[in-house]
Amino acid sequence: MTPLPFRLASIAAVLAFAGCATSTGTAPASPLKKPELDQIAAQQQGRVPASFAAFLAQVAQDRPALAPLAQRVQRREALTDAESLQAARLLGLHNRLSNQAGVIDATARMVALPTVRGSMPPHEDPQIIAFGQLLGRMATDFGLQYRNVDNRVFEVRLAGSGGEEFGILTHADVVPVVASEWVLEDGTRLDPFKLTRVGGPAGDLLYGRGSIDDKGSIATVLYAMKAVKDSGLPLARTIRLMVDTTEETGGDAIRYYQQRTQLPQYNIVLDSRYPAVVAEKGTGALRAGFAVGLARPAAAGAATITALAGAASANAIPQTATARLQAADPAALASRLKAAATAFVQQYTAQGKFAIEVAPRADGVDIKVTGTSAHGSRPEEGVNPLPRLALFLQTAGVPLADNGYAQATRYIADLFGLDYLGNRMGLAYADSFMGPLTASPTLVRENAGKVEVTANVRMPRGNTPEALSAATQARVRAWGAANGIAVEVAHTQGNWMARDPKGAWLATLLNIFGDTTGLPAAPVSTAGSTTAKQMPNAINFGPAMPGKKYTAHNANEFKEVADLDADMQMFTEMLLRIGNLPQMQ
């Protein structure tokens, strides 16, 4: 079989080949890594040619070892394995230096579309339809093929020379926002649906819903596809970008798509973290419902909870949680709660910084607990205000009328408290690679005469959805029976996923990440649950960097510009190298 003209071998083979002589008799340059890439980036700032060939020639003036590669690319000659790796890496750098402003502008246009699931089906939603139109215009402008699959999934293709293709999967929908929570520490108020660039000690940040989950990645991979196309470098496999529209709310769009379209056999999902994710926990929702009305007559002097709120969606740790109480003597209630709040914060602040505000009203008080928002899969990165509010209401020394809201706060305080590992429910366990079970109460809403509390559950390897669901429901029912509380309970639980952590394409992704960032590169697991579970041979590759808080689903969601640059470089290299592997496994 004749080798592909631009194929890339396994990482070991490429590195071994790098020590050999090329046909010109000149020792090839070693594969560029982070220090050299950063140095070239600094040297080329402000003078980057539009064409990749011209950029290579310019870089080669400072690095003569790259001259043979620059000449071969200029003459469109076949490249060796080592040269192919180098070309892919330098194309990523060229894209990063040339198109950062374009990626940020495209991200801003995407963020401006509030693609939050509402009352109408997403495929009929004007915002989703507008997103597809925006994607179609960009694809056409970039010379790429575009296909709209009934406003469920949007496809963009870059054709390769062979019959194989591989998939890139992202999503256009975003989780809801609580706009009042989008406030920076200096008091600056942000519009969640306007990309706002803020520079400062924390870095150069792009704030906006979807900036990291997943609209920034969509813009970045589109420009990477454009860079590959414009470079003229050979590409064996067709690249199919698939943009899902219901990832945050159950994934029915991708199931619709699967029924009508053959999926690529290998897929890379841009919806989690680096270096490369080969295992995911299963996501679940544990719902407990309590009748809104009074279970028994209220005692004299009792306060009545009339409203309770947490996150805007079940898969987010909220930034704030609120309760509204009514009482015959609002002033006395406010005074008592303020005193109790001071002591409560002092008692529990060691477990995470939070604040309690008690605001008097004409007929009662409003209570607001402010914590730290986080992705629902990563409760350890946040400080959940909802269980703190529930525990405060149960321990403040104020008698509460026994209605559905009071029962809901008691349920949260008793079965969750400030623990998110399932200890209070007797369900705690952990997997050595995937980590622990987590269960966090997040969403409270009134639905069909019930106060409904939803806990976000993330299940690692070591259990089954059926067994975990049965155990949680039995525990909640036992709690209700022991306390004389009528509780309706249901638990829907998805399964965990674990891929075989080997193969040439995984090794390639790890090499790209390690050499670009200088960070350790080994397969990892995630508590997040993505559409990788629905795709054959799917691995997540970014965009969250290791060691940093993942701001998806957070108030003040942001993307670091420095990380965006790294994405631009790595995604571009990924498309070429994966697109030209002789074999994926």
C-alpha positions as CSV (number, residue, x, y, z in Angstrom):
1,M,0.0,0.0,0.0
2,T,1.4,3.4,-1.0
3,P,1.8,5.7,2.0
4,L,-0.4,8.8,2.1
5,P,1.7,11.9,1.0
6,F,0.9,13.7,4.2
7,R,0.3,10.9,6.7
8,L,1.4,11.0,10.3
9,A,2.6,7.9,12.1
10,S,2.3,7.1,15.7
11,I,4.1,9.5,18.1
12,A,6.9,7.0,18.8
13,A,7.5,6.5,15.1
14,V,7.5,10.2,14.4
15,L,9.9,11.0,17.2
16,A,12.2,8.2,16.0
17,F,12.1,9.5,12.4
18,A,12.9,13.0,13.6
19,G,16.4,11.8,14.3
20,C,17.0,10.6,10.7
21,A,18.2,12.5,7.7
22,T,15.7,13.7,5.1
23,S,16.2,13.0,1.4
24,T,18.0,16.4,1.1
25,G,20.7,15.1,3.5
26,T,19.9,17.8,6.0
27,A,19.0,16.8,9.6
28,P,15.3,17.8,10.1
29,A,14.3,20.2,12.8
30,S,13.1,18.5,16.0
31,P,9.3,18.8,16.6
32,L,8.6,22.2,18.0
33,K,7.4,22.4,21.6
34,K,6.0,25.1,23.8
35,P,9.2,27.1,24.4
36,E,10.0,27.3,20.7
37,L,6.4,28.0,19.7
38,D,6.1,30.8,22.2
39,Q,9.4,32.2,20.9
40,I,8.2,32.1,17.3
41,A,4.9,33.7,18.3
42,A,6.7,36.6,20.0
43,Q,9.0,37.1,17.0
44,Q,6.1,37.0,14.4
45,Q,3.7,39.3,16.3
46,G,2.5,42.1,14.0
47,R,4.1,40.7,10.9
48,V,2.3,37.5,10.0
49,P,1.8,36.9,6.3
50,A,-1.7,35.9,5.1
51,S,-0.5,32.7,3.5
52,F,0.8,29.7,5.4
53,A,3.6,29.2,2.9
54,A,4.8,32.7,3.2
55,F,4.6,32.4,7.0
56,L,6.8,29.3,6.9
57,A,9.4,31.0,4.7
58,Q,9.5,33.9,7.1
59,V,9.9,31.7,10.2
60,A,12.6,29.7,8.4
61,Q,14.7,32.9,8.0
62,D,15.2,32.8,11.8
63,R,15.3,29.0,12.0
64,P,17.3,27.6,9.0
65,A,16.5,24.0,10.0
66,L,12.9,24.7,8.9
67,A,14.1,25.8,5.4
68,P,13.6,22.4,3.7
69,L,10.1,22.2,5.1
70,A,9.3,25.7,3.9
71,Q,10.6,24.8,0.4
72,R,8.6,21.6,0.2
73,V,5.4,23.3,1.2
74,Q,6.0,26.1,-1.3
75,R,6.5,23.5,-4.0
76,R,3.6,21.4,-2.8
77,E,5.9,18.4,-2.5
78,A,5.2,15.3,-0.4
79,L,6.3,15.6,3.2
80,T,8.0,13.1,5.4
81,D,6.3,12.1,8.6
82,A,8.5,14.4,10.7
83,E,7.9,17.3,8.3
84,S,4.1,16.6,8.4
85,L,4.1,16.9,12.1
86,Q,6.1,20.1,12.0
87,A,3.8,21.6,9.3
88,A,0.7,20.8,11.3
89,R,2.1,22.4,14.4
90,L,3.2,25.5,12.6
91,L,-0.1,25.8,10.8
92,G,-1.7,25.9,14.2
93,L,0.6,28.7,15.2
94,H,-0.1,30.6,12.0
95,N,-3.9,30.3,12.6
96,R,-3.5,31.5,16.2
97,L,-1.5,34.5,15.2
98,S,-3.7,35.4,12.2
99,N,-7.2,34.7,13.3
100,Q,-7.6,35.4,17.0
101,A,-9.7,38.5,16.4
102,G,-11.9,36.6,14.0
103,V,-12.5,33.8,16.5
104,I,-13.4,36.3,19.2
105,D,-15.7,38.2,16.9
106,A,-17.4,34.9,15.8
107,T,-17.8,33.9,19.4
108,A,-19.4,37.2,20.2
109,R,-22.0,36.8,17.5
110,M,-22.8,33.3,18.8
111,V,-23.0,34.4,22.4
112,A,-25.4,37.2,21.4
113,L,-27.9,34.5,20.5
114,P,-29.6,33.2,23.7
115,T,-29.9,29.6,22.7
116,V,-31.6,28.6,26.0
117,R,-34.3,26.0,25.8
118,G,-37.7,27.5,26.3
119,S,-41.3,26.5,26.0
120,M,-41.1,25.7,22.2
121,P,-39.2,22.8,20.7
122,P,-35.6,23.9,20.1
123,H,-35.8,23.1,16.3
124,E,-38.6,25.7,16.1
125,D,-36.8,28.3,18.3
126,P,-35.8,31.5,16.3
127,Q,-32.5,31.7,18.3
128,I,-31.5,28.1,17.3
129,I,-32.6,28.8,13.7
130,A,-30.6,32.0,13.7
131,F,-27.6,30.1,15.0
132,G,-27.8,27.7,12.2
133,Q,-28.0,30.6,9.7
134,L,-24.9,32.2,11.2
135,L,-23.0,28.9,11.0
136,G,-24.1,28.4,7.4
137,R,-22.9,31.9,6.4
138,M,-19.5,31.3,8.1
139,A,-19.1,27.9,6.4
140,T,-19.9,29.4,3.0
141,D,-17.5,32.3,3.5
142,F,-14.8,29.8,4.5
143,G,-15.4,27.6,1.4
144,L,-16.7,24.7,3.6
145,Q,-19.8,22.5,3.0
146,Y,-22.8,23.2,5.2
147,R,-25.9,21.1,5.9
148,N,-28.8,21.8,8.2
149,V,-30.4,18.6,9.5
150,D,-33.9,20.0,10.4
151,N,-32.5,22.6,12.9
152,R,-31.5,19.7,15.1
153,V,-27.9,19.3,14.1
154,F,-25.8,21.6,11.9
155,E,-23.0,20.1,9.8
156,V,-19.9,21.7,8.4
157,R,-17.6,19.5,6.3
158,L,-14.1,19.9,4.9
159,A,-13.6,17.2,2.3
160,G,-10.5,14.9,2.3
161,S,-9.0,13.0,-0.5
162,G,-10.0,9.5,0.8
163,G,-13.2,7.7,1.7
164,E,-12.9,7.9,5.5
165,E,-14.1,10.7,7.7
166,F,-13.9,11.6,11.4
167,G,-16.3,13.7,13.5
168,I,-15.9,16.8,15.7
169,L,-18.9,17.3,18.0
170,T,-19.9,20.4,19.9
171,H,-23.2,22.0,20.9
172,A,-24.9,25.4,20.3
173,D,-27.4,25.3,23.2
174,V,-26.6,26.9,26.6
175,V,-27.9,26.6,30.1
176,P,-30.2,29.4,31.5
177,V,-28.8,32.4,33.4
178,V,-29.8,34.4,36.5
179,A,-28.8,37.8,35.1
180,S,-28.6,39.5,38.5
181,E,-25.7,37.1,39.4
182,W,-23.5,38.3,36.5
183,V,-21.6,40.9,38.6
184,L,-17.8,41.1,38.9
185,E,-16.0,41.6,42.2
186,D,-15.5,45.3,41.4
187,G,-19.3,45.7,40.9
188,T,-19.3,45.7,37.1
189,R,-22.5,44.3,35.8
190,L,-22.3,42.0,32.8
191,D,-24.8,41.1,30.1
192,P,-24.6,37.2,29.9
193,F,-25.5,37.4,26.2
194,K,-22.9,40.0,25.3
195,L,-19.3,38.8,25.0
196,T,-17.3,41.2,27.3
197,R,-13.5,41.2,27.3
198,V,-12.0,42.2,30.6
199,G,-8.3,42.4,31.3
200,G,-6.7,42.5,34.7
201,P,-4.7,40.6,37.3
202,A,-6.8,37.5,36.8
203,G,-5.9,37.5,33.1
204,D,-7.5,38.5,29.8
205,L,-11.0,37.0,30.0
206,L,-14.0,36.7,27.7
207,Y,-17.2,36.7,29.7
208,G,-20.5,35.4,28.3
209,R,-22.8,32.4,28.4
210,G,-21.4,29.9,26.0
211,S,-17.9,31.4,25.9
212,I,-16.4,28.1,27.0
213,D,-19.5,25.8,26.7
214,D,-19.4,25.5,23.6
215,K,-19.6,28.5,21.4
216,G,-16.0,29.5,21.8
217,S,-15.0,26.0,20.6
218,I,-17.4,26.1,17.7
219,A,-15.8,29.4,16.4
220,T,-12.3,28.0,17.0
221,V,-12.8,24.8,15.2
222,L,-14.4,26.6,12.2
223,Y,-11.4,28.8,11.9
224,A,-9.2,25.7,12.2
225,M,-11.0,24.1,9.3
226,K,-10.6,27.3,7.3
227,A,-6.8,27.3,8.1
228,V,-6.4,23.7,7.0
229,K,-8.3,24.4,3.7
230,D,-6.5,27.6,3.0
231,S,-3.0,26.0,3.7
232,G,-3.2,23.7,0.7
233,L,-1.7,20.9,2.8
234,P,-3.1,17.4,1.9
235,L,-5.9,16.0,4.0
236,A,-6.9,12.3,3.7
237,R,-10.0,12.1,5.9
238,T,-13.0,14.3,5.6
239,I,-13.7,16.3,8.7
240,R,-17.3,16.5,9.8
241,L,-18.2,19.1,12.4
242,M,-21.5,18.4,14.0
243,V,-23.2,21.1,16.2
244,D,-25.9,19.7,18.5
245,T,-28.8,21.8,19.7
246,T,-30.1,20.0,22.8
247,E,-27.0,18.7,24.6
248,E,-27.9,20.6,27.8
249,T,-31.4,19.3,27.9
250,G,-31.3,15.6,27.2
251,G,-29.8,15.2,23.7
252,D,-32.9,14.4,21.7
253,A,-31.5,16.3,18.7
254,I,-28.5,14.0,18.4
255,R,-30.7,11.0,18.6
256,Y,-32.9,12.4,15.8
257,Y,-29.7,12.9,13.8
258,Q,-28.5,9.3,14.4
259,Q,-31.7,7.9,13.0
260,R,-31.2,9.8,9.8
261,T,-27.4,10.0,9.4
262,Q,-24.6,7.5,9.6
263,L,-22.2,8.7,12.3
264,P,-18.4,8.8,11.8
265,Q,-16.7,5.8,13.3
266,Y,-14.3,8.0,15.3
267,N,-15.2,11.2,17.0
268,I,-13.6,14.0,19.0
269,V,-15.9,16.0,21.3
270,L,-14.9,19.5,22.3
271,D,-17.1,19.8,25.5
272,S,-15.0,18.8,28.5
273,R,-11.4,19.1,29.4
274,Y,-7.8,18.4,28.5
275,P,-5.6,16.4,28.0
276,A,-8.1,13.8,26.7
277,V,-11.1,12.4,28.4
278,V,-11.7,8.6,28.1
279,A,-14.2,8.2,30.9
280,E,-17.3,10.1,32.1
281,K,-19.6,9.7,35.0
282,G,-23.3,9.2,34.4
283,T,-25.5,12.2,35.1
284,G,-28.8,11.8,36.9
285,A,-31.7,13.8,38.5
286,L,-33.1,12.9,41.9
287,R,-36.5,14.7,42.3
288,A,-38.4,15.0,45.5
289,G,-41.9,16.6,45.6
290,F,-43.8,18.0,48.5
291,A,-47.5,19.3,48.5
292,V,-47.4,23.1,48.6
293,G,-50.2,23.6,51.2
294,L,-50.0,23.3,54.9
295,A,-49.7,19.8,56.2
296,R,-51.1,20.9,59.6
297,P,-52.3,24.2,61.1
298,A,-49.4,26.6,61.8
299,A,-48.3,27.2,65.3
300,A,-48.7,30.7,66.8
301,G,-45.8,32.9,65.9
302,A,-44.6,30.7,63.0
303,A,-43.2,32.1,59.9
304,T,-44.4,30.7,56.5
305,I,-42.0,30.1,53.6
306,T,-43.8,31.2,50.5
307,A,-41.1,30.9,47.9
308,L,-37.7,29.1,47.5
309,A,-35.3,29.3,44.6
310,G,-31.9,27.9,43.7
311,A,-30.2,27.4,40.3
312,A,-31.7,28.3,36.9
313,S,-31.0,24.7,35.8
314,A,-30.5,21.4,37.5
315,N,-26.9,20.9,36.2
316,A,-25.5,24.0,37.8
317,I,-24.4,24.8,41.3
318,P,-26.2,28.1,41.9
319,Q,-24.5,31.4,42.8
320,T,-27.4,32.4,45.0
321,A,-30.4,30.8,46.8
322,T,-33.4,32.8,48.1
323,A,-36.4,32.3,50.3
324,R,-39.4,34.5,51.1
325,L,-41.0,34.3,54.5
326,Q,-44.2,35.9,55.8
327,A,-44.9,36.5,59.5
328,A,-47.2,38.5,61.7
329,D,-44.3,40.5,63.2
330,P,-41.9,41.1,60.3
331,A,-39.5,43.3,62.3
332,A,-39.1,40.8,65.0
333,L,-38.5,38.0,62.4
334,A,-35.9,40.1,60.6
335,S,-34.1,40.9,63.8
336,R,-34.0,37.3,64.9
337,L,-32.8,36.0,61.5
338,K,-30.1,38.6,61.2
339,A,-28.6,37.6,64.6
340,A,-28.9,33.9,63.6
341,A,-27.2,34.6,60.2
342,T,-24.1,36.1,61.8
343,A,-23.6,33.0,64.0
344,F,-24.4,30.6,61.2
345,V,-21.9,32.1,58.8
346,Q,-19.2,32.0,61.5
347,Q,-20.0,28.4,62.2
348,Y,-19.8,27.1,58.6
349,T,-17.5,29.5,56.7
350,A,-14.6,27.2,57.1
351,Q,-16.4,24.8,54.7
352,G,-16.6,27.5,52.0
353,K,-17.0,31.3,51.9
354,F,-20.7,32.4,51.7
355,A,-22.9,35.3,52.9
356,I,-26.5,35.7,54.1
357,E,-28.6,38.8,53.6
358,V,-31.9,39.3,55.4
359,A,-34.0,42.0,53.9
360,P,-37.2,43.1,55.8
361,R,-40.5,43.5,53.8
362,A,-43.9,44.8,54.8
363,D,-45.2,41.3,55.5
364,G,-42.1,39.4,56.2
365,V,-38.5,39.0,55.0
366,D,-36.4,38.0,52.0
367,I,-33.3,35.8,52.6
368,K,-30.5,35.6,50.1
369,V,-27.6,33.3,50.5
370,T,-24.7,33.9,48.1
371,G,-22.1,31.2,47.5
372,T,-20.0,30.3,44.5
373,S,-21.4,28.9,41.3
374,A,-19.9,25.9,39.6
375,H,-20.7,23.2,37.0
376,G,-23.1,20.7,38.4
377,S,-20.6,17.9,37.8
378,R,-18.0,19.7,39.9
379,P,-19.6,20.7,43.2
380,E,-16.1,20.8,44.8
381,E,-15.4,23.9,42.8
382,G,-18.3,25.9,44.2
383,V,-20.0,26.7,47.4
384,N,-23.6,25.7,47.1
385,P,-25.9,28.3,48.7
386,L,-29.1,26.1,48.5
387,P,-28.2,23.6,51.2
388,R,-26.8,26.4,53.3
389,L,-30.1,28.3,53.0
390,A,-32.1,25.1,53.9
391,L,-29.8,24.4,56.9
392,F,-30.1,28.0,58.1
393,L,-33.9,27.9,58.0
394,Q,-33.9,24.7,59.9
395,T,-31.5,25.8,62.6
396,A,-32.2,29.6,63.0
397,G,-34.7,29.0,65.9
398,V,-37.6,30.4,64.0
399,P,-40.7,28.1,64.0
400,L,-41.8,27.4,60.4
401,A,-45.3,26.6,59.2
402,D,-45.4,23.0,58.0
403,N,-46.0,23.5,54.3
404,G,-44.3,22.1,51.2
405,Y,-41.5,24.7,51.3
406,A,-40.6,24.0,54.9
407,Q,-40.6,20.2,54.2
408,A,-38.3,20.8,51.2
409,T,-35.8,22.7,53.3
410,R,-35.9,19.9,55.9
411,Y,-35.3,17.3,53.2
412,I,-32.3,19.2,51.9
413,A,-30.9,19.8,55.4
414,D,-31.4,16.2,56.5
415,L,-30.4,14.2,53.5
416,F,-27.7,16.5,52.0
417,G,-26.6,19.1,54.4
418,L,-23.3,20.6,53.3
419,D,-22.1,17.2,52.0
420,Y,-22.2,16.4,48.3
421,L,-20.7,12.9,48.4
422,G,-23.9,11.0,49.3
423,N,-22.7,10.4,52.9
424,R,-25.9,11.5,54.6
425,M,-27.9,9.2,52.4
426,G,-25.5,6.3,53.0
427,L,-24.7,6.0,49.2
428,A,-21.1,7.3,49.1
429,Y,-18.5,5.4,47.0
430,A,-15.7,6.2,44.7
431,D,-13.8,4.7,41.7
432,S,-10.0,5.0,41.7
433,F,-10.0,6.6,38.2
434,M,-13.4,8.3,37.9
435,G,-13.6,9.7,41.4
436,P,-16.6,9.8,43.8
437,L,-20.3,9.8,43.5
438,T,-21.6,13.4,43.9
439,A,-25.2,14.5,44.7
440,S,-26.0,18.2,45.0
441,P,-29.4,19.8,45.4
442,T,-29.6,22.6,42.8
443,L,-33.0,23.4,41.4
444,V,-36.2,24.2,43.3
445,R,-39.5,25.0,41.6
446,E,-43.2,24.8,42.1
447,N,-44.7,22.3,39.7
448,A,-48.3,21.0,39.6
449,G,-49.0,21.9,43.2
450,K,-45.7,20.4,44.4
451,V,-42.5,22.0,45.7
452,E,-40.0,20.0,43.6
453,V,-36.3,19.8,44.6
454,T,-33.9,18.4,42.0
455,A,-30.5,17.1,43.0
456,N,-27.8,16.7,40.3
457,V,-26.3,13.2,40.6
458,R,-23.0,12.1,39.0
459,M,-22.4,8.3,39.2
460,P,-18.9,6.8,38.6
461,R,-18.0,3.2,37.7
462,G,-18.9,0.8,40.5
463,N,-22.6,0.9,40.4
464,T,-25.5,0.6,37.9
465,P,-28.2,3.2,37.2
466,E,-30.9,0.9,38.3
467,A,-29.3,0.0,41.6
468,L,-28.4,3.6,42.4
469,S,-31.9,4.8,41.5
470,A,-33.5,2.2,43.7
471,A,-31.3,3.0,46.6
472,T,-31.8,6.8,46.5
473,Q,-35.6,6.4,46.2
474,A,-35.7,3.9,49.1
475,R,-33.7,6.3,51.3
476,V,-35.9,9.3,50.6
477,R,-39.1,7.3,51.2
478,A,-37.7,6.0,54.5
479,W,-36.8,9.5,55.5
480,G,-40.4,10.7,54.7
481,A,-42.0,7.8,56.6
482,A,-39.8,8.4,59.7
483,N,-40.7,12.1,59.7
484,G,-44.4,11.8,58.8
485,I,-43.8,13.7,55.5
486,A,-45.6,12.7,52.3
487,V,-42.9,12.8,49.6
488,E,-43.0,11.9,46.0
489,V,-39.7,10.7,44.7
490,A,-38.2,9.8,41.3
491,H,-34.7,9.3,40.1
492,T,-33.6,9.1,36.5
493,Q,-29.9,8.1,36.1
494,G,-27.7,7.8,33.1
495,N,-24.8,5.4,33.0
496,W,-21.1,6.0,33.1
497,M,-18.8,5.5,30.1
498,A,-15.2,4.3,29.9
499,R,-13.2,4.0,26.7
500,D,-10.2,1.8,26.1
501,P,-7.4,4.4,26.7
502,K,-5.1,3.5,23.8
503,G,-4.8,3.9,20.0
504,A,-2.9,6.1,17.6
505,W,-5.5,8.9,17.6
506,L,-5.5,9.2,21.4
507,A,-1.7,9.2,21.4
508,T,-1.7,11.9,18.8
509,L,-4.1,14.1,20.9
510,L,-1.9,13.6,24.0
511,N,1.2,14.5,22.1
512,I,-0.5,17.7,20.7
513,F,-1.5,18.8,24.2
514,G,1.8,18.0,25.9
515,D,4.0,19.7,23.3
516,T,1.8,22.8,23.0
517,T,1.2,23.4,26.6
518,G,4.2,21.9,28.3
519,L,1.9,20.2,30.8
520,P,1.7,16.4,31.6
521,A,-0.4,14.5,29.0
522,A,-2.2,11.4,30.1
523,P,-5.8,10.2,29.7
524,V,-8.2,11.5,32.3
525,S,-11.8,11.0,33.4
526,T,-14.5,13.7,34.0
527,A,-17.5,14.1,36.2
528,G,-19.2,15.8,33.3
529,S,-21.6,13.9,31.0
530,T,-21.4,14.8,27.3
531,T,-22.7,13.5,24.0
532,A,-19.5,11.4,23.7
533,K,-21.6,8.7,25.3
534,Q,-23.9,8.7,22.2
535,M,-21.1,8.6,19.6
536,P,-18.9,5.7,18.5
537,N,-15.3,5.8,19.6
538,A,-15.6,9.3,21.1
539,I,-12.9,11.1,23.2
540,N,-13.3,14.6,24.6
541,F,-10.4,17.0,23.9
542,G,-10.8,20.3,25.8
543,P,-11.6,23.0,26.1
544,A,-11.0,23.3,29.9
545,M,-7.4,23.4,31.0
546,P,-6.3,21.1,33.9
547,G,-5.8,22.8,37.2
548,K,-8.3,25.6,36.5
549,K,-11.9,26.0,37.5
550,Y,-14.3,25.0,34.7
551,T,-16.7,28.0,34.4
552,A,-19.3,26.4,32.2
553,H,-22.8,26.7,33.8
554,N,-21.4,29.3,36.2
555,A,-22.5,32.8,36.7
556,N,-19.8,34.9,35.0
557,E,-18.8,32.1,32.7
558,F,-15.6,33.0,30.9
559,K,-12.9,31.8,28.5
560,E,-9.3,32.9,29.0
561,V,-7.8,34.4,25.9
562,A,-4.6,32.6,26.5
563,D,-6.5,29.3,26.5
564,L,-8.3,30.3,23.4
565,D,-5.0,30.8,21.7
566,A,-3.9,27.3,22.8
567,D,-7.2,25.9,21.5
568,M,-6.7,27.5,18.1
569,Q,-3.2,26.0,17.8
570,M,-4.2,22.6,19.0
571,F,-7.5,22.2,17.1
572,T,-5.7,23.1,13.9
573,E,-2.9,20.6,14.4
574,M,-5.5,18.0,15.5
575,L,-7.5,18.3,12.3
576,L,-4.4,17.7,10.1
577,R,-2.8,15.0,12.2
578,I,-5.9,13.0,12.9
579,G,-7.1,13.6,9.3
580,N,-3.9,11.9,8.0
581,L,-3.3,9.0,10.4
582,P,-2.7,5.8,8.6
583,Q,-4.9,4.0,11.2
584,M,-6.9,5.4,14.1
585,Q,-6.2,2.5,16.4
